[in-house]
Amino acid sequence: MKLGILTSGGDCAGLNAVIRAIGLYALDNIKNAELIGIPGGYGGLIAGESFELKRADFEGILDRGGTILGTTRQPFKTITVSVNGNSKLRLMCENYRKMGLDCLFVLGGAGTHRTAALLSSEGCNVIGLPKTIDNDIFGTDVTFGFQTAVEVVTESIDRYRTTAAGHGRTMIVEVMGNKAGWLALHSGIAAGANMILIPEIPFSVDAVCAFIEKSKARAESSGGWERPYNLIVAAEGAILKEESGYKRRERSFVRTERGETTVSAHLAEVITERTGMETRVAVPGYLQRGGTPCAYDRLLSSRLGGYAARLAQEGKFGVTVAVSGSRITFNALAEIAGRYKLVNPRGELVSFAERIGISFGDK
């Protein structure tokens, strides 16, 4: 059985652990298993590039960040566009068959899964694995890479707190999450943030400033020696209430017209101007993606990879692996592709955060 593996989209912790588990399971449990690595994600499949993976390639990679296969982004909207009579989708299907693959494992996020569903509909045997620090893939409780990102962001916020407290500042920590606020929500609660801004709950500048003023007054009236400070965790996709009716492109245009860079930078300026409280923006950036996976993600990635290889052994294709409670299971690619798992604004986690005094900037 000839099994191809590729990693697509942004990198995250746990990719190599999944690759390792697929490889070890296949070599030990599938007769005549042959493993093929496809470099550079879908770009490598489009170009028809591949190389054989040996058992030695899986040694020492369980705790390694990034991906030994390399990765690139291939925007979904370009996949079916015909150029000189050929589309990327057609080239990928042709190369899948030229490589003689019996199954292709695709490790990626929501966009990657949409393309995987297309490949499956064209007759390729595909199994997806849910990778993203945004935790926004529909149909799974958690994605691998998410928990490591939460750990990294939480530690970052802990460190930013010392600067905020020492200088009496409001610190806005902008984390990844364009469509979903899971990373901001989990890390914000874990780090004891005063406010969390996420795409699912549009915020008001007036409400944010009123919260800062109230917090400032409370600290100043307490008689303590420590200067008042605030920690705001903002997902990069957080939106103002007046922007909530806009599409993403329209929001970008409006912000550019106003001379704004990011919503966090704009908010920092307004808070300083209205409340007199010095405000700074901190962006952990690609630290959220890189580095060693935590123990939770190593175990989860290994379980997902091994289960995916077992599905291939059983001839179960056109699916993606998922987590449901304590079980590893699967969903049909056609049913989850193009759908996102978003934070429920009225869900238990948001309600809990509000009950312990965390504001979402909406009231």
N, C-alpha and C positions, 0 to 999 in steps of 0.2 A: 504494500500500500504506500503510495507516494503522497506525502503530506507537505504542503507549502505553508509557510508562516510569514506574515508581514505585520509591521507596526505602522500605524498611520496617524496623522495629526500631531498635536503637541505631545511632547514627552511627559512622563510622570513616573514616580516611583512605583516599582512592581512589574514593569514590563519584562525585565529579564527573568524575574521569578516565574512569570507565566510561561515564557519561552522554555525555560528549563523544565518545568513540570510537564509541558506537552511532550518535549523531547524524551525525557526519562520514562514517562508512561508508555509512549509509543515504542521505544526500543525494548522495553521489558515485557510488553503485553500484546503487541501487534506483530503478527508474523510477517517477516520480510519488510518491515517498516523502513522507508527511506525518507529522510527529512531534508527539505529544501528551504533555505532562507532566501527571501526576496528583499534586497536592500532598498532603502529609501521609500518604503511604503507603497502606495498605489503607483507612484512614479516609477519604481523599479518594475512593477508588473506591466505598466504601459510600455516601458522600454525593453521588456523581455529579459531582464537581468535576474540571475539566480546563482546560488552556489550550494553545495552540499553541506549539511550540518552533521558533524560527528559527535559522539558522546563527549569527547574532550572539550567541545565548544560549550558544554553546559556546566563545566567545572568552574567553581569560583564566581558565579554570576548571580547567585541567589540574593546577595545583599548589594549588588551593584546598581546604581541609578542609571537613568537613560535607557538606551536600547542597543544591543550589540548588532541589530539589523539596520539601524538608522531609520529616520522617519522624515517625511515631508507632508505638506498640506496640499490637497487637491480639492479646490472648491467644488461642491456638489453641482452647482449650476453650470460648470464647464464639462461635466462628465459625458453628457449626451450630445454636446455641440459637435456638428460635423465640420471637419476641416479637411479640404481636399478629398472628400469622400470617405473620410475615416473619423470616428469619434474615439475618445479615450475608452469608453465602455467597450466598443468593438475590439480595440487593440488589447484590452485586458482579457477579454474572453478568448481571443485568438491565442494569446500567449499562455493563458491557463491551459489550453489544450495542447499547445506545442510542448509545454513542459511536462505533459502527461500526468498532471495532478489528479489524484483521486479526491482530494479535499484541500481547501484553503482556509487556514485559520487567520482571522482578521482581528487584530487588537486595536481598538480605537473608540472614539467617542460617538456622539450623536450623528455628526456628519459622515463619519466613516461607516456607521451602520446603515445609513441611507444608501450609500454606494454598494455596500455588501448585499443589501436587499435587491438592488438592480442586478448584480452579478448572479445572484441566486435565481432571479426570474428569467435570466438568459441561459439557465441550465448548468451553471457552475455549482459544484458542491461546496457550500460555504458555511463556516461556523464562526460566529462573532464572539468576542470577549469584551466586556464593558469597562473601558478605561477612560477615566477623566477625573481631574481634581474638582470639577464642578459638581459631580454627583447627580447629574441631570438626565441620565439615560432612563427612559420610561421602562417600567416593568421590573426593575431591580431595586431592592432596598438600599444597596450601596454599590459603588463602583470601586475597583482597586485604584490606589493612588490618592483617594480622597482623605483617608485617615492620616496618612503621612503629611499631606498638605495642611490639614488642621493642626497637627502637632507643630509644624514649622511656623505657621502663622501665629499660633497661640504664643509660642516662645518669643516671636518678634514683638508682639503686642506687649508682652511682659517687659521687654527691654525698652520699648518706647514709653512705657508708663514711667520709668525712672526719670527720663528726660522731661516728660510732661509735668510730673510732680515737682521736680527740682526747679523748673522755670515758671510754674504756674500757668501752663499753656493748655489750650485745647489741641489735641493731636488727632488728626484724621488719618487712619490707616486704610489705604485703598488696596483691597485684595481682588483677586480674579473672580470672575463670575459675571458674564455678560447677560445671560438670560435667567439664571437661577442664583439665589442667594444662599445656598446651603453652606458654602465655605465661610462666608461672613457670619452667618447665623451660629454655626457650631463654634467657630473660633472666638467669636465675640462673647458668647455666653461663657465659654471656658476661661477666657482671659478677664472676665469681669468688666466688660465694656459698659459705658454709660448709655451708649446709643448704637443701634445697628441699622444701617440703611441698605435695603435690598430691592431688586427690581420688582418683586411682587407686591411691594407696599410703597407706592409713590409718596414722597415726602414733601413737606412744606417748609420753606426757608423760615417763615414766621414761627412755625412750631419748633424748629430746631433752635432758633435764637431764644425763644421763650424758655425752652428747657435749659439752655446754657445760663441764662440770666438767673433762673430759679436756683440752679445748682451753685452758681457763684454766690448768690445771696445767702444760701444755707451754709456754705463753707465759711463765709466771712462772719456770720453771726454765731458760729460755734465756739469762738474763743480759742480755737486751736492754733498751733504755730505753723501748721502746714498750709502752703498757698493753695487756693482752689485750682483744680485742673479737671479736664474731661477727656475721655477716650471715646472716639467715634470710629467704628469699623464700618467702612462703606464698600459694598461690592462695586466693581467698575461699571456695572450695568445699572446702578441705582438711578432713578429718574425723579424729577420734580413732578408734582401733581399737575402742573399746567402743561407738562410734556406727555402725560400719560396717554393722550389720544393720538400721539404721533407715531409713525413708523420709525424704525431705527435711522434710516437715511434722512428723514425729515428732522429728527432730533439733532443729528450731526450738523445739518445745514443751519438750523436755528442757533445752535451753540457757536458755530463758526461766525455767523453774522454778529453775534454778541461779543465776539472776541474772546471766547472761553476756550480753554484747552480740555480739561476734564471737569466733571461735575464736582469732584472733590476740591479742585483748585478754586472754582467759582465759590463754593460754599465756604472755604477758608477765608476768602476775601470778605465775604458778607458778614461772617461771624465776627471778624476783627473790627470791621467798620461799625456794626450795630451794637456789639456788646463791650468793645474795648478790650476784649480778651485776646491776647496773642495766639494765633492759630497757625499750625503748620501741617503740611501733608507729608506722609511717609508712605512709600510704595515698596513693599518687599519684592515685587517683580518676580523674576524667574527663580528666585530662591524657593518659591512655592512649588515649583515643578521638579527641581533637581535634588540630587543627593540620595543617601541610603534610605530604602524603605523601612518603615517601622515594623516591629514584630507582627502587628496585626495585619499589615498589608502583605508581608512575606507569606504568612499562613493563608490569607484569603487568596492571593494570587496563585499559590501552589494548588489550592483546592480547585479553583476555577480552571486552571490549565489542565490539571489531571482529569477533571470531569469532561472538559471539551474533547480531550483525546479519546476518552471512553465513548463519547457520542459518535465520534468518527468511526471508531471500531465497530459500533453497532449500526452504522449506516444512517445515522440521524443527522440530516443536513437541512440548510435553510433556517437555522435557528441561531439564537445567541444565548449564551450562558447567563444566569441571573441568580441573585440571592433573594430568598424568601424566608424571613425569620432565621432559623439556624440551618436551613436546607439550601443546598445548591440545586438549582433546577434550570429550566430553559424556557424561552419564549420564541415564537415564530418571528423571524426577521420582518416579514410583511406586516405584522401587527404592531411592532414597536418603532419601525423606521419612520423618521420625521416627527416623532412625538417626544415631548420633553417632560421630565418630572420636575415640577416646580414646588416651591415652598407654599404651603397653604397658609394664607394670612390669618386664618381663624383656627389654625391647627394647634395641637397641644404644645409644641415647642415654642411657638410665638406667644401663646397665652401664658405659658410659664415664665418666659422672659419678662413679659409685661408685669406679671405679678410680683417680680422681685425688683421692679423699678427701672428696667431697661426700656428706653424709648425707641420707637421706630420712626420718629419724626413726622408722624401723620396726624398727631392730635396733641 
